[in-house]
Amino acid sequence: MTKKFNRRSFIGYISATLATSLLLKACADSPSTMILTENPGNDSTDSDGSSETFKIAIALPGVITDGGWNQSGYEGVKKAAEKLNGEMIYVENVAQPDQTETLSDFARKGYDLVVGHGGQFDAAIQQVASQFPDTFFLGVNGNIAGENYASVTTNYFQVGYLAGVVAGLMTKTNKVAYITGLSFKGTNLQGRAFELGAKSVNSSVEVVISYTGDFNNIAKGKEAALALISTGVDVIYHLLDNAAPAVLQTAQEKGIYAVGNTTDQLDVAPKAVLTSAVQDVGGAIAYVANLVKNNQVKGEKYVLGIENPEITKLGRLNDVLPEKVKQKLEETQQQMLAGELQFVDCSEGSQEKVCIK
């Protein structure tokens, strides 16, 4: 059962049905849409009358219809709830000032697993986790681990590197770019892996990194793409949400190439997208949710790479790719699977870097 409410009616609904309100702190200038999904038919009780229903909550920085990051997270939690005979709740458009209170309210309402969808939730999870020892918190694409919290990422080192290999071999101007929304460790390291891959096959390539300030702002994404193209960039790799289609379609309109991210985005701009760094973050969330449900989870950083192709892989290859590029991609992936090509976070202070192990 799915219900959609504005903030006021959502709070009233929760008050009536759960006897307590799910009051999520909001800023007047950044309202969040509240959506409740629950499976009341899944309720079951054990011998002492307590509920056995596994309950998952997720806080999302954007909307679940973005065709990328937020949608994948939502679908992952939904998949986990269905598979584990549980129930879920999710909140869209959670602004950074609202993160701590949102996560805390989920924990107060007895959710077994509370997910912050993005590395920007790391600090909030670390702040609230100790206050709710009976709740397990998960940061997606985060870089945290503790007694009752963990992070899970796809191996964006691998797919970022592969995206770089494609860009380095397909550029004609020797100038490629990585566009993302905000600067934090997860986004920066993916960009550095892309740079490492590009330079592994093209020592002359220049890699430009651009931050739009917003993963979802379509106008900013298109503006950033146009600005890069005007400087001679002819391959763009993105890490964006709602703004992603605008970047890919702008690349197509201007006759340059692009590499998609998160989902297989070849169909978004079939003349531009060379391949995609498919990262099923929803599948990664479901993987950890299963561990939590079965009391097997650990407070560690879970990294799921191309050895888990149902979660992390390259998407379809564009027919425009020469056979030698396809062969190089296959060769590189085989090196990764054999353990001959591994990556480590070799950041120094505030300078994020990726090194080959």
C-alpha positions in Angstrom: 0.0 0.0 0.0 1.4 3.4 -1.0 0.1 6.7 0.2 1.3 10.2 -0.7 0.9 13.2 1.5 2.0 16.7 2.0 3.7 17.5 5.3 0.6 18.5 7.2 -1.6 15.6 6.1 1.3 13.2 6.5 1.8 14.1 10.2 -2.0 13.9 10.8 -2.1 10.5 9.1 0.7 9.1 11.2 -0.8 10.5 14.4 -4.0 8.7 13.6 -2.6 5.4 12.5 0.5 4.9 14.6 -0.7 6.8 17.6 2.4 9.0 17.5 3.4 11.6 14.9 6.3 11.2 12.6 7.4 14.7 12.9 10.2 15.5 10.5 11.9 18.8 11.0 11.6 21.0 8.0 13.0 24.3 6.8 10.4 26.7 5.4 12.5 27.3 2.3 13.1 23.6 1.5 9.9 21.6 2.0 10.1 17.9 1.7 7.5 15.6 0.2 6.5 12.9 2.6 5.5 9.5 1.3 4.5 6.5 3.3 4.7 3.0 2.1 3.9 0.1 4.4 2.8 -3.5 4.1 0.4 -3.9 7.0 -0.5 -7.4 5.8 3.0 -8.6 6.6 2.6 -8.1 10.3 3.3 -11.2 12.4 4.0 -11.7 16.0 6.0 -14.2 18.0 5.0 -16.0 21.2 5.3 -13.0 23.5 3.2 -10.9 21.2 6.0 -8.7 19.9 6.1 -7.7 16.2 8.5 -9.7 13.9 8.0 -7.3 11.0 11.3 -6.0 9.7 11.1 -2.2 9.2 13.3 -0.2 6.9 13.4 3.6 6.4 15.3 5.6 3.9 16.0 9.4 3.7 16.6 10.5 0.1 18.2 13.8 -1.0 16.1 13.9 -4.2 13.0 12.4 -5.7 12.4 8.7 -6.5 11.5 9.4 -10.1 15.0 10.8 -11.1 15.8 7.7 -13.1 19.1 7.4 -11.2 20.5 7.7 -7.7 17.4 8.3 -5.7 15.2 6.0 -7.7 17.7 3.2 -7.4 17.8 3.7 -3.6 14.1 3.7 -3.2 13.7 0.6 -5.4 16.4 -1.2 -3.4 14.6 -0.6 -0.1 11.3 -1.6 -1.6 12.9 -4.8 -3.0 14.4 -5.5 0.4 11.1 -5.0 2.3 9.3 -7.3 -0.1 11.9 -10.0 0.0 12.1 -9.9 3.8 8.4 -9.7 4.3 8.8 -6.3 5.9 7.6 -2.7 5.6 9.2 0.5 4.5 8.9 4.2 4.7 10.8 6.8 2.7 11.1 10.6 2.6 12.2 12.5 -0.4 14.0 15.8 -0.7 15.7 15.7 2.7 17.8 18.9 2.9 21.1 18.7 4.8 19.9 20.7 7.8 17.0 18.2 8.2 19.1 15.0 8.1 19.8 14.5 11.8 16.2 15.0 12.9 14.8 12.8 10.0 17.1 9.9 10.9 16.4 10.3 14.6 12.6 10.2 14.0 12.8 7.0 12.0 14.8 5.5 14.9 12.3 6.7 17.5 9.6 5.0 15.6 11.3 1.6 15.8 12.7 1.1 12.3 15.3 -1.7 12.4 17.3 -0.3 9.5 17.6 3.5 8.8 19.3 4.4 5.5 20.9 7.8 4.6 21.1 7.7 0.8 24.3 9.4 0.0 27.7 10.3 1.5 26.3 13.6 2.6 24.5 11.7 5.3 27.7 10.4 6.9 28.0 13.1 9.6 24.3 12.9 10.6 24.5 9.1 10.9 27.6 9.3 13.1 25.8 12.0 15.2 22.6 10.0 15.9 23.7 6.4 15.9 25.0 6.3 19.5 21.6 7.6 20.7 19.7 4.6 19.2 21.7 1.5 19.9 18.8 -0.8 18.9 18.7 0.7 15.4 21.2 -0.1 12.6 22.1 2.9 10.4 23.5 2.6 6.8 25.2 5.2 4.8 25.0 4.6 1.0 28.2 5.6 -0.8 29.5 6.7 2.5 32.8 6.3 4.3 31.8 5.4 7.8 31.7 2.4 10.1 30.9 2.0 13.8 29.2 -0.2 16.4 25.7 0.1 15.0 26.3 1.8 11.6 28.0 0.9 8.4 28.4 2.1 4.8 27.9 0.3 1.6 29.2 1.3 -1.8 29.5 -0.2 -5.2 33.1 -0.3 -6.2 33.1 3.1 -8.0 36.9 2.9 -8.2 36.4 0.0 -10.7 33.6 1.5 -12.8 35.0 5.0 -12.6 38.4 3.7 -13.9 36.6 1.8 -16.8 34.7 5.0 -17.7 38.1 6.8 -17.8 39.5 4.1 -20.1 36.6 4.7 -22.5 37.0 8.5 -22.4 40.8 8.4 -22.7 40.6 6.2 -25.8 37.7 8.0 -27.5 38.7 11.7 -27.0 39.9 13.5 -30.1 40.7 16.8 -28.3 42.5 15.1 -25.4 40.2 16.9 -23.0 37.5 15.1 -21.0 35.4 16.0 -18.0 33.7 14.6 -14.9 30.6 16.5 -13.7 29.0 16.0 -10.3 26.9 17.9 -7.9 28.8 18.4 -4.6 32.3 17.9 -3.4 32.7 15.2 -0.8 34.9 12.2 -0.5 32.7 9.7 -2.4 32.2 12.0 -5.4 35.8 13.2 -5.4 37.2 9.7 -5.4 35.0 8.6 -8.3 36.3 11.5 -10.3 39.9 10.6 -9.4 39.3 7.0 -10.5 38.0 8.3 -13.8 41.1 10.4 -14.2 43.4 7.5 -13.3 41.7 5.3 -16.0 41.8 8.0 -18.7 45.5 8.6 -18.1 46.3 4.9 -18.1 45.5 4.7 -21.8 46.3 8.3 -22.8 49.1 10.1 -21.1 48.2 13.4 -23.0 44.6 13.6 -21.7 43.5 16.5 -19.5 40.7 15.7 -17.1 38.5 18.6 -15.9 36.3 18.1 -12.8 33.2 20.3 -12.5 30.8 20.7 -9.6 27.4 22.1 -10.3 26.4 22.6 -6.6 23.3 20.5 -7.1 22.7 16.9 -8.2 19.2 17.6 -9.4 19.2 21.1 -10.9 18.6 20.5 -14.6 19.6 24.0 -15.7 22.8 23.9 -13.8 23.7 20.5 -15.3 23.1 21.7 -18.8 25.0 25.0 -18.2 28.0 23.1 -16.8 28.0 20.7 -19.8 27.8 23.6 -22.3 30.6 25.4 -20.5 32.9 22.4 -20.6 32.1 21.7 -24.3 33.0 25.3 -25.1 36.5 24.7 -23.8 37.1 21.7 -26.0 35.9 18.8 -23.8 34.6 16.0 -26.0 33.8 13.3 -23.5 31.8 13.8 -20.3 31.3 11.4 -17.4 28.7 12.4 -14.9 27.6 11.6 -11.4 24.2 13.4 -11.2 20.6 12.6 -10.5 17.7 14.6 -12.1 20.3 16.7 -14.0 21.8 13.6 -15.7 19.5 13.4 -18.8 20.2 17.1 -19.5 23.9 16.6 -19.5 23.7 13.5 -21.7 21.3 15.1 -24.2 23.4 18.2 -24.4 26.4 16.1 -25.3 24.3 14.5 -28.0 23.1 17.8 -29.3 26.7 19.2 -29.5 28.1 16.1 -31.2 30.3 14.9 -28.3 30.4 11.7 -26.3 29.4 10.9 -22.7 29.4 8.0 -20.2 26.3 7.4 -18.1 26.2 6.5 -14.4 24.2 4.5 -11.9 21.8 3.0 -14.5 22.3 1.9 -18.1 21.6 5.3 -19.8 22.3 4.4 -23.5 18.7 5.0 -24.4 18.8 8.6 -22.9 21.2 9.8 -25.6 22.0 6.9 -28.0 24.3 8.9 -30.2 26.4 10.2 -27.3 26.4 7.6 -24.5 29.4 5.2 -25.1 28.5 3.0 -22.1 27.4 3.5 -18.5 28.9 2.8 -15.0 26.0 0.8 -13.8 25.9 0.8 -10.0 22.8 -0.8 -8.6 22.9 1.0 -5.2 19.4 -0.4 -4.6 20.8 -3.9 -4.8 23.6 -2.9 -2.5 21.1 -1.7 0.1 19.1 -4.9 -0.2 22.3 -6.9 0.3 23.0 -5.1 3.7 19.3 -5.2 4.7 19.4 -9.0 4.4 22.4 -9.1 6.7 20.7 -6.8 9.3 17.5 -8.9 9.2 19.6 -12.1 9.8 21.8 -10.5 12.5 24.9 -10.9 10.4 25.7 -7.3 9.8 28.9 -5.8 10.9 29.9 -2.2 11.5 32.2 -2.0 8.5 32.5 -0.6 5.0 30.9 -2.9 2.5 32.2 -2.6 -1.1 30.5 -4.5 -3.9 32.4 -4.6 -7.2 32.2 -6.2 -10.6 32.6 -9.6 -9.0 28.9 -8.9 -8.2 27.7 -8.2 -11.8 24.1 -8.0 -10.7 25.1 -4.9 -8.7 28.2 -3.3 -10.4 29.1 -3.6 -14.1 29.5 -1.7 -17.3 26.3 -1.1 -19.2 25.6 -1.8 -22.9 28.4 -0.7 -25.2 27.6 1.7 -28.0 28.1 0.3 -31.5 30.4 3.3 -32.2 33.1 1.9 -30.0 36.0 0.5 -32.0 36.8 -3.2 -31.5 40.1 -2.2 -29.9 38.3 -0.2 -27.2 36.0 -3.0 -26.4 39.0 -5.4 -26.2 40.7 -3.0 -23.8 37.7 -2.8 -21.6 37.4 -6.6 -21.5 41.1 -7.0 -20.7 40.9 -4.4 -17.9 37.9 -6.0 -16.3 39.6 -9.4 -16.4 42.6 -7.9 -14.6 40.2 -6.6 -11.9 38.5 -9.9 -11.5 41.8 -11.7 -11.2 43.0 -9.3 -8.5 45.8 -7.9 -10.8 44.3 -4.4 -10.8 43.1 -3.2 -7.4 42.5 0.3 -6.1 43.0 2.0 -2.7 42.0 5.3 -1.2 45.4 7.0 -0.8 44.0 10.4 0.2 46.4 12.7 2.0 44.8 15.2 4.3 42.1 17.1 2.4 43.4 15.9 -1.0 41.4 12.9 -2.2 43.4 10.5 -4.4 43.0 6.9 -5.7 46.1 4.7 -6.2 46.6 1.3 -7.9 47.4 -1.3 -5.2 
